[in-house]
Amino acid sequence: MKIVSNSSPLIALAKIRKLGILREEVVIPKAVFDEITKSKKEYAKELYEWGKDRVAEVKNSS
């Protein structure tokens, strides 16, 4: 099962350097990836490296 994340938990984990606790099943929508990596904050580079292979097209299942 895939888990889709928004930006808030990713930013919080990056700030405390704990992105590694997330499992491989975590994916992020392109819009979230853009939001978390275009920042000039210190965590943006870490989020880019972590998320670049996790970007997925997300569709509503209903």
C-alpha positions as CSV (number, residue, x, y, z in Angstrom):
1,M,0.0,0.0,0.0
2,K,1.3,3.5,-0.9
3,I,1.1,6.3,1.7
4,V,0.7,9.8,0.4
5,S,2.1,12.6,2.5
6,N,1.6,16.4,2.5
7,S,4.3,18.9,3.3
8,S,3.8,19.5,7.0
9,P,5.0,16.1,8.4
10,L,7.9,16.0,5.9
11,I,9.1,19.5,6.9
12,A,8.8,18.6,10.6
13,L,10.8,15.4,10.2
14,A,13.4,17.2,8.1
15,K,13.9,19.8,10.7
16,I,14.8,17.1,13.3
17,R,16.7,15.0,10.8
18,K,14.4,12.0,11.0
19,L,13.2,11.5,7.3
20,G,14.9,8.1,7.5
21,I,12.1,6.7,9.7
22,L,9.7,6.9,6.8
23,R,9.1,3.7,4.9
24,E,9.7,3.2,1.2
25,E,5.9,3.2,0.6
26,V,5.7,7.0,1.2
27,V,5.1,9.0,-2.0
28,I,4.5,12.7,-2.5
29,P,2.5,14.5,-5.1
30,K,4.5,16.8,-7.5
31,A,2.9,19.9,-5.9
32,V,4.1,18.9,-2.5
33,F,7.6,18.1,-3.8
34,D,7.7,21.6,-5.4
35,E,6.5,23.2,-2.2
36,I,9.1,21.6,0.1
37,T,12.1,21.9,-2.2
38,K,11.7,25.4,-3.5
39,S,12.2,26.9,-0.1
40,K,15.4,28.6,0.9
41,K,15.2,26.9,4.3
42,E,18.1,24.7,5.4
43,Y,16.0,21.6,5.1
44,A,15.0,22.0,1.5
45,K,18.1,20.3,0.1
46,E,17.6,17.3,2.4
47,L,14.0,17.1,1.3
48,Y,15.0,17.2,-2.3
49,E,17.4,14.3,-1.9
50,W,14.9,12.3,0.1
51,G,11.9,13.0,-2.2
52,K,13.2,13.1,-5.7
53,D,12.5,9.4,-6.3
54,R,9.2,9.5,-4.4
55,V,7.2,11.9,-6.6
56,A,4.0,10.3,-7.8
57,E,0.9,11.2,-9.7
58,V,-1.9,11.0,-7.1
59,K,-5.5,10.3,-8.2
60,N,-8.6,10.4,-6.2
61,S,-10.0,6.9,-5.9
62,S,-13.6,7.9,-5.5
